[in-house]
Amino acid sequence: MIKTLNKSFWTIVLSSLLVVSFATTAQAKTKFITIGTGGTTGVYYQVGRNICRLVNKDTKKHGVSCKAESTGGSVYNLNTIRSGDLDMGVAQSDWQFHAYKGTSKFSDKGANTKLRALFSVHSEPFTVLARSDSKIKTFYNLRGKRVNIGNPGSGQRGTMEVVMESYGWDKGSFKAVSELKADEQAQALCDNKVDAIVYTVGHPNANIKQATTLCDARLVRVDGRPVRRLVDDNSYYRWANIPGGMYKGNDKETKTFGVGATFVTSADVGEDVIYTVVKAVFDNFDDFRRFHPAFANLDKKAMTKDGLSAPLHPGALKFYKEAGIAPKS
Ligand code: GLU
């Protein structure tokens, strides 16, 4: 009896020790990564959250634990990946291009030669929404109006500055400018603090839905001659349409130009981590696409190359080769 008791006692002690030591090793090995996104009413936040949800399903197996953080947007994400404070982030294809080449907004800092691409995501039309009572119909009509040009660090702020410059405008061309974050702008529009807001964003999204539901607001055409020149001269811009019927009071399609959302990192982030993240998304692709209507038309092969100016991270390329979807070099 005593012998049996003793035996089971030691079995319990030993197995608890083993469990504890396994748990500690697993924990010590867990790699925590953070993804920079955008405002919580945008689509980047949904990209980050969905990637993390798929990665975190198997943390016990691969040891990577992922967190998505709301941030100021593309330019903030690119700068913070460069400084090493973010592991990965979502960024517009135009700003990815400039960060990698050290042009436009990034000319002071110079080229970030360590910037690496994982994949592209949804299209992002440059979206201008105006109060119906402002009578703004085209981008040109913004002149002399109260416009929220976006927070510094956001992709829309950067792209808005490029469009303003192409029209020969500066901040003084408007009656008033504000620099509200994306999450604050629907309320400002409907409180009649501004006449129009801009947002480079996938559709449909909660932000534009909020504004068009709260008050009478119309999407504005952005297709004047200066914009045509921008699209003709730069590979990272393309024509885009915001379909009619997506938002209240906006039954007709709206013509504008746009960019693509892309997912980027640094060459300093390990190959295994990037491989794990890419595999989590591509092996659960239908699940990923179902998560948000802006992802519905995503195509695996196109995602490995469209809108990517920085080289693919070796961890991503490894997965694409295994899956037979690597872009031809
Ligand atoms: N394109 C925006 C930016 O770069 C963010 C859009 C979003 O959050 O979906 O800041």
py3Dmol code that shows the C-alpha trace and the ligand (Angstrom):
import py3Dmol

protein = """\
ATOM      1  CA  MET A   1       0.000   0.000   0.000  1.00  0.00           C
ATOM      2  CA  ILE A   2       2.736   2.406   1.113  1.00  0.00           C
ATOM      3  CA  LYS A   3       4.814   1.375  -1.868  1.00  0.00           C
ATOM      4  CA  THR A   4       1.919   2.076  -4.281  1.00  0.00           C
ATOM      5  CA  LEU A   5       1.267   5.437  -2.668  1.00  0.00           C
ATOM      6  CA  ASN A   6       4.897   6.386  -2.876  1.00  0.00           C
ATOM      7  CA  LYS A   7       5.025   5.426  -6.515  1.00  0.00           C
ATOM      8  CA  SER A   8       2.011   7.479  -7.502  1.00  0.00           C
ATOM      9  CA  PHE A   9       3.276  10.396  -5.381  1.00  0.00           C
ATOM     10  CA  TRP A  10       6.572  10.497  -7.273  1.00  0.00           C
ATOM     11  CA  THR A  11       4.839  10.058 -10.592  1.00  0.00           C
ATOM     12  CA  ILE A  12       2.714  13.136  -9.874  1.00  0.00           C
ATOM     13  CA  VAL A  13       5.701  15.199  -8.701  1.00  0.00           C
ATOM     14  CA  LEU A  14       7.785  14.227 -11.708  1.00  0.00           C
ATOM     15  CA  SER A  15       5.055  14.838 -14.263  1.00  0.00           C
ATOM     16  CA  SER A  16       4.208  18.248 -12.762  1.00  0.00           C
ATOM     17  CA  LEU A  17       7.871  19.197 -12.994  1.00  0.00           C
ATOM     18  CA  LEU A  18       7.936  18.112 -16.615  1.00  0.00           C
ATOM     19  CA  VAL A  19       4.793  20.132 -17.411  1.00  0.00           C
ATOM     20  CA  VAL A  20       6.252  23.229 -15.749  1.00  0.00           C
ATOM     21  CA  SER A  21       9.560  22.920 -17.557  1.00  0.00           C
ATOM     22  CA  PHE A  22       7.839  22.375 -20.930  1.00  0.00           C
ATOM     23  CA  ALA A  23       5.641  25.391 -20.354  1.00  0.00           C
ATOM     24  CA  THR A  24       8.641  27.551 -19.453  1.00  0.00           C
ATOM     25  CA  THR A  25      10.589  26.431 -22.519  1.00  0.00           C
ATOM     26  CA  ALA A  26       7.605  27.106 -24.778  1.00  0.00           C
ATOM     27  CA  GLN A  27       7.133  30.522 -23.196  1.00  0.00           C
ATOM     28  CA  ALA A  28      10.819  31.394 -23.412  1.00  0.00           C
ATOM     29  CA  LYS A  29      10.710  30.536 -27.088  1.00  0.00           C
ATOM     30  CA  THR A  30       7.520  32.456 -27.911  1.00  0.00           C
ATOM     31  CA  LYS A  31       8.260  35.299 -30.283  1.00  0.00           C
ATOM     32  CA  PHE A  32       5.932  38.273 -29.851  1.00  0.00           C
ATOM     33  CA  ILE A  33       5.312  40.384 -32.931  1.00  0.00           C
ATOM     34  CA  THR A  34       3.384  43.620 -33.406  1.00  0.00           C
ATOM     35  CA  ILE A  35       1.632  44.726 -36.585  1.00  0.00           C
ATOM     36  CA  GLY A  36       1.050  48.451 -37.170  1.00  0.00           C
ATOM     37  CA  THR A  37      -2.308  49.202 -38.798  1.00  0.00           C
ATOM     38  CA  GLY A  38      -4.387  52.420 -38.928  1.00  0.00           C
ATOM     39  CA  GLY A  39      -7.493  53.843 -37.242  1.00  0.00           C
ATOM     40  CA  THR A  40      -9.968  51.375 -35.762  1.00  0.00           C
ATOM     41  CA  THR A  41     -12.703  52.310 -38.267  1.00  0.00           C
ATOM     42  CA  GLY A  42     -10.406  51.669 -41.255  1.00  0.00           C
ATOM     43  CA  VAL A  43      -9.626  48.430 -43.058  1.00  0.00           C
ATOM     44  CA  TYR A  44      -5.917  48.196 -42.059  1.00  0.00           C
ATOM     45  CA  TYR A  45      -6.994  47.450 -38.507  1.00  0.00           C
ATOM     46  CA  GLN A  46      -9.049  44.534 -39.851  1.00  0.00           C
ATOM     47  CA  VAL A  47      -6.082  43.324 -41.925  1.00  0.00           C
ATOM     48  CA  GLY A  48      -3.836  43.290 -38.844  1.00  0.00           C
ATOM     49  CA  ARG A  49      -6.402  41.730 -36.548  1.00  0.00           C
ATOM     50  CA  ASN A  50      -7.235  39.013 -39.040  1.00  0.00           C
ATOM     51  CA  ILE A  51      -3.589  38.129 -39.706  1.00  0.00           C
ATOM     52  CA  CYS A  52      -3.010  37.896 -35.949  1.00  0.00           C
ATOM     53  CA  ARG A  53      -6.130  35.810 -35.415  1.00  0.00           C
ATOM     54  CA  LEU A  54      -4.844  33.251 -37.937  1.00  0.00           C
ATOM     55  CA  VAL A  55      -1.279  33.301 -36.542  1.00  0.00           C
ATOM     56  CA  ASN A  56      -2.427  32.993 -32.931  1.00  0.00           C
ATOM     57  CA  LYS A  57      -4.546  29.914 -33.680  1.00  0.00           C
ATOM     58  CA  ASP A  58      -1.310  27.890 -33.753  1.00  0.00           C
ATOM     59  CA  THR A  59       1.001  29.785 -31.389  1.00  0.00           C
ATOM     60  CA  LYS A  60       1.592  26.593 -29.405  1.00  0.00           C
ATOM     61  CA  LYS A  61       2.849  24.873 -32.545  1.00  0.00           C
ATOM     62  CA  HIS A  62       5.070  27.556 -34.088  1.00  0.00           C
ATOM     63  CA  GLY A  63       5.813  29.832 -31.122  1.00  0.00           C
ATOM     64  CA  VAL A  64       4.766  33.136 -32.750  1.00  0.00           C
ATOM     65  CA  SER A  65       2.290  35.367 -30.916  1.00  0.00           C
ATOM     66  CA  CYS A  66       0.862  38.321 -32.814  1.00  0.00           C
ATOM     67  CA  LYS A  67      -0.743  41.613 -31.801  1.00  0.00           C
ATOM     68  CA  ALA A  68      -2.328  44.270 -34.067  1.00  0.00           C
ATOM     69  CA  GLU A  69      -1.995  47.873 -32.960  1.00  0.00           C
ATOM     70  CA  SER A  70      -4.041  50.884 -34.086  1.00  0.00           C
ATOM     71  CA  THR A  71      -1.634  53.569 -35.426  1.00  0.00           C
ATOM     72  CA  GLY A  72      -1.544  56.816 -37.418  1.00  0.00           C
ATOM     73  CA  GLY A  73      -1.327  54.872 -40.714  1.00  0.00           C
ATOM     74  CA  SER A  74       1.054  54.075 -43.592  1.00  0.00           C
ATOM     75  CA  VAL A  75       3.807  56.639 -43.140  1.00  0.00           C
ATOM     76  CA  TYR A  76       3.899  56.109 -39.366  1.00  0.00           C
ATOM     77  CA  ASN A  77       4.108  52.341 -39.915  1.00  0.00           C
ATOM     78  CA  LEU A  78       6.934  52.627 -42.440  1.00  0.00           C
ATOM     79  CA  ASN A  79       8.960  54.935 -40.171  1.00  0.00           C
ATOM     80  CA  THR A  80       8.388  52.722 -37.140  1.00  0.00           C
ATOM     81  CA  ILE A  81       9.360  49.538 -38.996  1.00  0.00           C
ATOM     82  CA  ARG A  82      12.538  51.326 -39.993  1.00  0.00           C
ATOM     83  CA  SER A  83      13.355  52.242 -36.395  1.00  0.00           C
ATOM     84  CA  GLY A  84      12.682  48.641 -35.323  1.00  0.00           C
ATOM     85  CA  ASP A  85       9.779  49.489 -32.982  1.00  0.00           C
ATOM     86  CA  LEU A  86       7.249  47.663 -35.170  1.00  0.00           C
ATOM     87  CA  ASP A  87       7.895  44.252 -36.717  1.00  0.00           C
ATOM     88  CA  MET A  88       5.384  44.558 -39.541  1.00  0.00           C
ATOM     89  CA  GLY A  89       2.805  46.977 -40.830  1.00  0.00           C
ATOM     90  CA  VAL A  90       0.258  47.806 -43.485  1.00  0.00           C
ATOM     91  CA  ALA A  91       1.181  50.575 -45.930  1.00  0.00           C
ATOM     92  CA  GLN A  92      -0.094  52.102 -49.153  1.00  0.00           C
ATOM     93  CA  SER A  93       1.787  51.006 -52.283  1.00  0.00           C
ATOM     94  CA  ASP A  94       2.782  54.621 -53.087  1.00  0.00           C
ATOM     95  CA  TRP A  95       4.375  55.100 -49.664  1.00  0.00           C
ATOM     96  CA  GLN A  96       6.028  51.700 -49.747  1.00  0.00           C
ATOM     97  CA  PHE A  97       7.615  52.768 -53.038  1.00  0.00           C
ATOM     98  CA  HIS A  98       8.859  56.086 -51.644  1.00  0.00           C
ATOM     99  CA  ALA A  99      10.151  54.560 -48.384  1.00  0.00           C
ATOM    100  CA  TYR A 100      12.163  51.943 -50.271  1.00  0.00           C
ATOM    101  CA  LYS A 101      13.540  54.454 -52.784  1.00  0.00           C
ATOM    102  CA  GLY A 102      14.010  57.351 -50.374  1.00  0.00           C
ATOM    103  CA  THR A 103      11.877  59.707 -52.459  1.00  0.00           C
ATOM    104  CA  SER A 104       9.048  62.212 -51.788  1.00  0.00           C
ATOM    105  CA  LYS A 105       8.284  62.314 -48.041  1.00  0.00           C
ATOM    106  CA  PHE A 106      11.223  59.990 -47.364  1.00  0.00           C
ATOM    107  CA  SER A 107      13.907  61.997 -49.160  1.00  0.00           C
ATOM    108  CA  ASP A 108      15.276  63.421 -45.872  1.00  0.00           C
ATOM    109  CA  LYS A 109      15.702  59.992 -44.308  1.00  0.00           C
ATOM    110  CA  GLY A 110      16.967  58.353 -47.486  1.00  0.00           C
ATOM    111  CA  ALA A 111      16.146  54.926 -48.884  1.00  0.00           C
ATOM    112  CA  ASN A 112      15.192  52.210 -46.421  1.00  0.00           C
ATOM    113  CA  THR A 113      17.040  49.402 -48.169  1.00  0.00           C
ATOM    114  CA  LYS A 114      15.963  46.988 -45.435  1.00  0.00           C
ATOM    115  CA  LEU A 115      12.269  47.365 -46.225  1.00  0.00           C
ATOM    116  CA  ARG A 116      10.771  44.035 -47.336  1.00  0.00           C
ATOM    117  CA  ALA A 117       7.361  43.081 -48.703  1.00  0.00           C
ATOM    118  CA  LEU A 118       5.180  40.147 -47.629  1.00  0.00           C
ATOM    119  CA  PHE A 119       2.128  40.556 -49.848  1.00  0.00           C
ATOM    120  CA  SER A 120      -0.410  43.068 -51.124  1.00  0.00           C
ATOM    121  CA  VAL A 121      -3.962  43.190 -49.874  1.00  0.00           C
ATOM    122  CA  HIS A 122      -7.051  45.151 -51.041  1.00  0.00           C
ATOM    123  CA  SER A 123      -7.346  48.222 -53.324  1.00  0.00           C
ATOM    124  CA  GLU A 124      -7.618  51.625 -51.733  1.00  0.00           C
ATOM    125  CA  PRO A 125      -9.421  54.321 -53.706  1.00  0.00           C
ATOM    126  CA  PHE A 126      -8.521  57.888 -52.765  1.00  0.00           C
ATOM    127  CA  THR A 127     -11.878  58.761 -51.237  1.00  0.00           C
ATOM    128  CA  VAL A 128     -13.312  62.252 -50.849  1.00  0.00           C
ATOM    129  CA  LEU A 129     -16.637  62.625 -49.055  1.00  0.00           C
ATOM    130  CA  ALA A 130     -18.417  65.980 -48.817  1.00  0.00           C
ATOM    131  CA  ARG A 131     -21.519  67.288 -47.064  1.00  0.00           C
ATOM    132  CA  SER A 132     -24.371  67.493 -49.568  1.00  0.00           C
ATOM    133  CA  ASP A 133     -25.044  71.127 -48.604  1.00  0.00           C
ATOM    134  CA  SER A 134     -21.443  72.074 -49.571  1.00  0.00           C
ATOM    135  CA  LYS A 135     -22.259  71.492 -53.281  1.00  0.00           C
ATOM    136  CA  ILE A 136     -18.830  69.910 -53.800  1.00  0.00           C
ATOM    137  CA  LYS A 137     -19.032  67.627 -56.839  1.00  0.00           C
ATOM    138  CA  THR A 138     -15.417  67.196 -57.973  1.00  0.00           C
ATOM    139  CA  PHE A 139     -12.029  67.480 -56.283  1.00  0.00           C
ATOM    140  CA  TYR A 140     -11.560  70.887 -57.874  1.00  0.00           C
ATOM    141  CA  ASN A 141     -14.572  72.206 -55.910  1.00  0.00           C
ATOM    142  CA  LEU A 142     -12.648  71.707 -52.638  1.00  0.00           C
ATOM    143  CA  ARG A 143     -10.902  75.000 -53.274  1.00  0.00           C
ATOM    144  CA  GLY A 144     -12.019  77.583 -50.711  1.00  0.00           C
ATOM    145  CA  LYS A 145     -13.784  74.968 -48.532  1.00  0.00           C
ATOM    146  CA  ARG A 146     -13.143  73.558 -45.048  1.00  0.00           C
ATOM    147  CA  VAL A 147     -11.285  70.311 -45.572  1.00  0.00           C
ATOM    148  CA  ASN A 148      -9.895  67.666 -43.255  1.00  0.00           C
ATOM    149  CA  ILE A 149      -6.607  66.734 -44.949  1.00  0.00           C
ATOM    150  CA  GLY A 150      -5.825  63.959 -42.415  1.00  0.00           C
ATOM    151  CA  ASN A 151      -3.349  63.413 -39.619  1.00  0.00           C
ATOM    152  CA  PRO A 152       0.379  63.560 -40.361  1.00  0.00           C
ATOM    153  CA  GLY A 153       1.601  59.950 -40.598  1.00  0.00           C
ATOM    154  CA  SER A 154      -1.473  58.720 -42.437  1.00  0.00           C
ATOM    155  CA  GLY A 155      -1.324  57.580 -46.026  1.00  0.00           C
ATOM    156  CA  GLN A 156      -4.222  59.831 -47.047  1.00  0.00           C
ATOM    157  CA  ARG A 157      -2.455  62.898 -45.701  1.00  0.00           C
ATOM    158  CA  GLY A 158       0.584  62.108 -47.820  1.00  0.00           C
ATOM    159  CA  THR A 159      -1.443  61.314 -50.925  1.00  0.00           C
ATOM    160  CA  MET A 160      -3.643  64.384 -50.403  1.00  0.00           C
ATOM    161  CA  GLU A 161      -0.495  66.551 -50.367  1.00  0.00           C
ATOM    162  CA  VAL A 162       0.589  65.004 -53.662  1.00  0.00           C
ATOM    163  CA  VAL A 163      -2.827  65.682 -55.235  1.00  0.00           C
ATOM    164  CA  MET A 164      -2.866  69.254 -53.852  1.00  0.00           C
ATOM    165  CA  GLU A 165       0.548  69.860 -55.344  1.00  0.00           C
ATOM    166  CA  SER A 166      -0.569  68.490 -58.698  1.00  0.00           C
ATOM    167  CA  TYR A 167      -3.360  71.114 -58.661  1.00  0.00           C
ATOM    168  CA  GLY A 168      -0.845  73.805 -57.654  1.00  0.00           C
ATOM    169  CA  TRP A 169      -2.540  74.223 -54.253  1.00  0.00           C
ATOM    170  CA  ASP A 170      -1.290  74.525 -50.708  1.00  0.00           C
ATOM    171  CA  LYS A 171      -3.096  74.720 -47.358  1.00  0.00           C
ATOM    172  CA  GLY A 172      -3.956  78.345 -48.105  1.00  0.00           C
ATOM    173  CA  SER A 173      -6.086  77.224 -51.043  1.00  0.00           C
ATOM    174  CA  PHE A 174      -8.771  76.124 -48.577  1.00  0.00           C
ATOM    175  CA  LYS A 175     -10.938  78.214 -46.285  1.00  0.00           C
ATOM    176  CA  ALA A 176      -9.735  76.057 -43.404  1.00  0.00           C
ATOM    177  CA  VAL A 177      -7.805  72.817 -42.990  1.00  0.00           C
ATOM    178  CA  SER A 178      -7.925  70.348 -40.128  1.00  0.00           C
ATOM    179  CA  GLU A 179      -5.677  67.391 -39.390  1.00  0.00           C
ATOM    180  CA  LEU A 180      -8.103  65.048 -37.685  1.00  0.00           C
ATOM    181  CA  LYS A 181      -7.442  61.334 -37.532  1.00  0.00           C
ATOM    182  CA  ALA A 182      -9.582  59.051 -39.673  1.00  0.00           C
ATOM    183  CA  ASP A 183     -11.595  57.870 -36.680  1.00  0.00           C
ATOM    184  CA  GLU A 184     -12.627  61.445 -35.823  1.00  0.00           C
ATOM    185  CA  GLN A 185     -13.533  62.743 -39.236  1.00  0.00           C
ATOM    186  CA  ALA A 186     -17.034  61.320 -39.781  1.00  0.00           C
ATOM    187  CA  GLN A 187     -18.264  63.083 -36.667  1.00  0.00           C
ATOM    188  CA  ALA A 188     -16.567  66.351 -37.678  1.00  0.00           C
ATOM    189  CA  LEU A 189     -18.218  66.207 -41.114  1.00  0.00           C
ATOM    190  CA  CYS A 190     -21.656  65.565 -39.665  1.00  0.00           C
ATOM    191  CA  ASP A 191     -21.208  68.230 -36.960  1.00  0.00           C
ATOM    192  CA  ASN A 192     -20.592  70.688 -39.829  1.00  0.00           C
ATOM    193  CA  LYS A 193     -17.056  71.446 -38.623  1.00  0.00           C
ATOM    194  CA  VAL A 194     -15.689  70.609 -42.098  1.00  0.00           C
ATOM    195  CA  ASP A 195     -17.177  70.445 -45.598  1.00  0.00           C
ATOM    196  CA  ALA A 196     -15.182  67.444 -46.773  1.00  0.00           C
ATOM    197  CA  ILE A 197     -12.944  64.642 -45.593  1.00  0.00           C
ATOM    198  CA  VAL A 198     -10.346  62.518 -47.416  1.00  0.00           C
ATOM    199  CA  TYR A 199      -9.431  58.905 -46.808  1.00  0.00           C
ATOM    200  CA  THR A 200      -7.373  56.425 -48.820  1.00  0.00           C
ATOM    201  CA  VAL A 201      -9.168  53.267 -47.814  1.00  0.00           C
ATOM    202  CA  GLY A 202     -10.709  49.958 -48.927  1.00  0.00           C
ATOM    203  CA  HIS A 203     -14.475  49.719 -49.441  1.00  0.00           C
ATOM    204  CA  PRO A 204     -16.880  49.216 -47.872  1.00  0.00           C
ATOM    205  CA  ASN A 205     -15.562  50.538 -44.554  1.00  0.00           C
ATOM    206  CA  ALA A 206     -17.048  51.543 -41.232  1.00  0.00           C
ATOM    207  CA  ASN A 207     -15.744  55.107 -41.422  1.00  0.00           C
ATOM    208  CA  ILE A 208     -17.536  56.187 -44.610  1.00  0.00           C
ATOM    209  CA  LYS A 209     -20.575  54.151 -43.563  1.00  0.00           C
ATOM    210  CA  GLN A 210     -20.690  56.099 -40.300  1.00  0.00           C
ATOM    211  CA  ALA A 211     -20.559  59.474 -42.076  1.00  0.00           C
ATOM    212  CA  THR A 212     -23.134  58.623 -44.747  1.00  0.00           C
ATOM    213  CA  THR A 213     -25.495  57.221 -42.129  1.00  0.00           C
ATOM    214  CA  LEU A 214     -25.112  60.078 -39.652  1.00  0.00           C
ATOM    215  CA  CYS A 215     -25.676  62.849 -42.207  1.00  0.00           C
ATOM    216  CA  ASP A 216     -26.283  63.631 -45.848  1.00  0.00           C
ATOM    217  CA  ALA A 217     -22.895  63.193 -47.555  1.00  0.00           C
ATOM    218  CA  ARG A 218     -21.752  62.445 -51.121  1.00  0.00           C
ATOM    219  CA  LEU A 219     -18.649  60.795 -52.568  1.00  0.00           C
ATOM    220  CA  VAL A 220     -16.724  63.216 -54.783  1.00  0.00           C
ATOM    221  CA  ARG A 221     -15.171  62.508 -58.221  1.00  0.00           C
ATOM    222  CA  VAL A 222     -11.364  62.782 -58.380  1.00  0.00           C
ATOM    223  CA  ASP A 223     -10.462  62.577 -62.074  1.00  0.00           C
ATOM    224  CA  GLY A 224      -9.327  66.014 -63.212  1.00  0.00           C
ATOM    225  CA  ARG A 225      -6.412  66.572 -65.568  1.00  0.00           C
ATOM    226  CA  PRO A 226      -3.751  66.844 -62.791  1.00  0.00           C
ATOM    227  CA  VAL A 227      -4.897  63.456 -61.466  1.00  0.00           C
ATOM    228  CA  ARG A 228      -4.730  61.943 -64.945  1.00  0.00           C
ATOM    229  CA  ARG A 229      -1.128  63.035 -65.110  1.00  0.00           C
ATOM    230  CA  LEU A 230      -0.381  61.431 -61.719  1.00  0.00           C
ATOM    231  CA  VAL A 231      -1.862  58.121 -62.855  1.00  0.00           C
ATOM    232  CA  ASP A 232      -0.040  58.235 -66.214  1.00  0.00           C
ATOM    233  CA  ASP A 233       3.332  59.027 -64.668  1.00  0.00           C
ATOM    234  CA  ASN A 234       3.426  56.723 -61.631  1.00  0.00           C
ATOM    235  CA  SER A 235       3.113  52.942 -61.639  1.00  0.00           C
ATOM    236  CA  TYR A 236       1.833  52.858 -58.043  1.00  0.00           C
ATOM    237  CA  TYR A 237      -1.327  54.826 -58.954  1.00  0.00           C
ATOM    238  CA  ARG A 238      -4.277  53.372 -60.853  1.00  0.00           C
ATOM    239  CA  TRP A 239      -7.827  54.337 -61.728  1.00  0.00           C
ATOM    240  CA  ALA A 240     -10.427  53.188 -59.229  1.00  0.00           C
ATOM    241  CA  ASN A 241     -14.189  53.183 -58.796  1.00  0.00           C
ATOM    242  CA  ILE A 242     -16.191  53.210 -55.625  1.00  0.00           C
ATOM    243  CA  PRO A 243     -19.237  51.116 -56.527  1.00  0.00           C
ATOM    244  CA  GLY A 244     -22.694  52.666 -56.295  1.00  0.00           C
ATOM    245  CA  GLY A 245     -25.065  51.432 -53.640  1.00  0.00           C
ATOM    246  CA  MET A 246     -22.450  50.755 -50.973  1.00  0.00           C
ATOM    247  CA  TYR A 247     -23.299  53.798 -48.907  1.00  0.00           C
ATOM    248  CA  LYS A 248     -26.561  55.567 -48.159  1.00  0.00           C
ATOM    249  CA  GLY A 249     -27.291  58.409 -50.596  1.00  0.00           C
ATOM    250  CA  ASN A 250     -24.564  57.281 -53.017  1.00  0.00           C
ATOM    251  CA  ASP A 251     -26.279  55.109 -55.597  1.00  0.00           C
ATOM    252  CA  LYS A 252     -23.994  55.880 -58.510  1.00  0.00           C
ATOM    253  CA  GLU A 253     -20.405  54.739 -58.951  1.00  0.00           C
ATOM    254  CA  THR A 254     -17.717  57.333 -58.126  1.00  0.00           C
ATOM    255  CA  LYS A 255     -14.623  57.659 -60.290  1.00  0.00           C
ATOM    256  CA  THR A 256     -11.323  58.329 -58.572  1.00  0.00           C
ATOM    257  CA  PHE A 257      -7.754  57.029 -58.513  1.00  0.00           C
ATOM    258  CA  GLY A 258      -6.150  54.802 -55.946  1.00  0.00           C
ATOM    259  CA  VAL A 259      -3.349  52.681 -54.596  1.00  0.00           C
ATOM    260  CA  GLY A 260      -3.074  49.231 -53.076  1.00  0.00           C
ATOM    261  CA  ALA A 261      -2.718  48.244 -49.446  1.00  0.00           C
ATOM    262  CA  THR A 262       0.451  46.222 -48.859  1.00  0.00           C
ATOM    263  CA  PHE A 263       1.937  44.332 -45.938  1.00  0.00           C
ATOM    264  CA  VAL A 264       5.592  45.054 -45.170  1.00  0.00           C
ATOM    265  CA  THR A 265       8.398  44.308 -42.723  1.00  0.00           C
ATOM    266  CA  SER A 266      12.146  44.700 -42.267  1.00  0.00           C
ATOM    267  CA  ALA A 267      14.973  42.443 -43.456  1.00  0.00           C
ATOM    268  CA  ASP A 268      15.934  42.287 -39.748  1.00  0.00           C
ATOM    269  CA  VAL A 269      12.847  40.208 -38.897  1.00  0.00           C
ATOM    270  CA  GLY A 270      13.685  36.483 -38.995  1.00  0.00           C
ATOM    271  CA  GLU A 271      12.861  34.202 -41.902  1.00  0.00           C
ATOM    272  CA  ASP A 272      10.989  31.698 -39.707  1.00  0.00           C
ATOM    273  CA  VAL A 273       8.681  34.368 -38.272  1.00  0.00           C
ATOM    274  CA  ILE A 274       7.768  35.765 -41.690  1.00  0.00           C
ATOM    275  CA  TYR A 275       7.289  32.266 -43.104  1.00  0.00           C
ATOM    276  CA  THR A 276       4.925  31.472 -40.223  1.00  0.00           C
ATOM    277  CA  VAL A 277       2.866  34.641 -40.750  1.00  0.00           C
ATOM    278  CA  VAL A 278       2.557  34.210 -44.531  1.00  0.00           C
ATOM    279  CA  LYS A 279       1.688  30.523 -44.157  1.00  0.00           C
ATOM    280  CA  ALA A 280      -1.008  31.304 -41.592  1.00  0.00           C
ATOM    281  CA  VAL A 281      -2.710  33.658 -44.072  1.00  0.00           C
ATOM    282  CA  PHE A 282      -2.288  31.627 -47.271  1.00  0.00           C
ATOM    283  CA  ASP A 283      -3.150  28.259 -45.720  1.00  0.00           C
ATOM    284  CA  ASN A 284      -6.375  29.761 -44.331  1.00  0.00           C
ATOM    285  CA  PHE A 285      -7.120  31.906 -47.329  1.00  0.00           C
ATOM    286  CA  ASP A 286     -10.885  31.428 -47.585  1.00  0.00           C
ATOM    287  CA  ASP A 287     -11.190  32.228 -43.924  1.00  0.00           C
ATOM    288  CA  PHE A 288      -9.064  35.366 -44.422  1.00  0.00           C
ATOM    289  CA  ARG A 289     -11.170  36.531 -47.372  1.00  0.00           C
ATOM    290  CA  ARG A 290     -14.423  36.078 -45.506  1.00  0.00           C
ATOM    291  CA  PHE A 291     -13.304  38.302 -42.649  1.00  0.00           C
ATOM    292  CA  HIS A 292     -14.006  41.612 -44.414  1.00  0.00           C
ATOM    293  CA  PRO A 293     -15.908  42.449 -47.633  1.00  0.00           C
ATOM    294  CA  ALA A 294     -12.897  44.448 -48.920  1.00  0.00           C
ATOM    295  CA  PHE A 295     -10.934  41.140 -49.043  1.00  0.00           C
ATOM    296  CA  ALA A 296     -13.555  39.212 -51.040  1.00  0.00           C
ATOM    297  CA  ASN A 297     -11.743  39.428 -54.401  1.00  0.00           C
ATOM    298  CA  LEU A 298      -8.208  38.810 -53.225  1.00  0.00           C
ATOM    299  CA  ASP A 299      -6.170  36.499 -55.410  1.00  0.00           C
ATOM    300  CA  LYS A 300      -3.151  34.621 -54.033  1.00  0.00           C
ATOM    301  CA  LYS A 301      -0.867  35.008 -57.049  1.00  0.00           C
ATOM    302  CA  ALA A 302      -1.622  38.701 -57.521  1.00  0.00           C
ATOM    303  CA  MET A 303      -0.904  39.290 -53.833  1.00  0.00           C
ATOM    304  CA  THR A 304       2.700  38.063 -54.216  1.00  0.00           C
ATOM    305  CA  LYS A 305       3.532  40.893 -56.619  1.00  0.00           C
ATOM    306  CA  ASP A 306       0.925  43.652 -57.183  1.00  0.00           C
ATOM    307  CA  GLY A 307       1.996  47.020 -55.795  1.00  0.00           C
ATOM    308  CA  LEU A 308       5.172  45.681 -54.191  1.00  0.00           C
ATOM    309  CA  SER A 309       8.268  47.808 -54.835  1.00  0.00           C
ATOM    310  CA  ALA A 310      10.415  46.475 -51.998  1.00  0.00           C
ATOM    311  CA  PRO A 311      11.848  42.958 -52.494  1.00  0.00           C
ATOM    312  CA  LEU A 312       9.935  40.023 -51.003  1.00  0.00           C
ATOM    313  CA  HIS A 313      11.225  38.961 -47.592  1.00  0.00           C
ATOM    314  CA  PRO A 314      13.039  35.578 -47.909  1.00  0.00           C
ATOM    315  CA  GLY A 315      10.553  34.005 -45.459  1.00  0.00           C
ATOM    316  CA  ALA A 316       7.661  35.008 -47.729  1.00  0.00           C
ATOM    317  CA  LEU A 317       9.460  33.894 -50.888  1.00  0.00           C
ATOM    318  CA  LYS A 318      10.186  30.514 -49.293  1.00  0.00           C
ATOM    319  CA  PHE A 319       6.475  29.968 -48.712  1.00  0.00           C
ATOM    320  CA  TYR A 320       5.468  31.170 -52.204  1.00  0.00           C
ATOM    321  CA  LYS A 321       7.997  28.778 -53.795  1.00  0.00           C
ATOM    322  CA  GLU A 322       6.690  25.849 -51.766  1.00  0.00           C
ATOM    323  CA  ALA A 323       3.114  26.772 -52.669  1.00  0.00           C
ATOM    324  CA  GLY A 324       4.012  27.180 -56.374  1.00  0.00           C
ATOM    325  CA  ILE A 325       2.852  30.812 -56.473  1.00  0.00           C
ATOM    326  CA  ALA A 326       6.204  32.647 -56.427  1.00  0.00           C
ATOM    327  CA  PRO A 327       6.322  35.528 -58.907  1.00  0.00           C
ATOM    328  CA  LYS A 328       8.649  35.020 -61.876  1.00  0.00           C
ATOM    329  CA  SER A 329      11.844  36.990 -61.367  1.00  0.00           C
TER     330      SER A 329
END
"""
ligand_1 = """\
10
LIG
N -4.586 54.137 -46.203
C -4.660 54.645 -44.869
C -3.279 55.034 -44.399
O -2.346 54.656 -45.004
C -5.295 53.717 -43.867
C -6.562 53.075 -44.303
C -7.108 52.072 -43.347
O -6.877 52.184 -42.140
O -7.750 51.126 -43.829
O -3.109 55.675 -43.414
"""
view = py3Dmol.view(width=600, height=400)
view.addModel(protein, "pdb")
view.setStyle({"model": 0}, {"cartoon": {"style": "trace"}})
view.addModel(ligand_1, "xyz")
view.setStyle({"model": 1}, {"stick": {}})
view.zoomTo()
view.show()
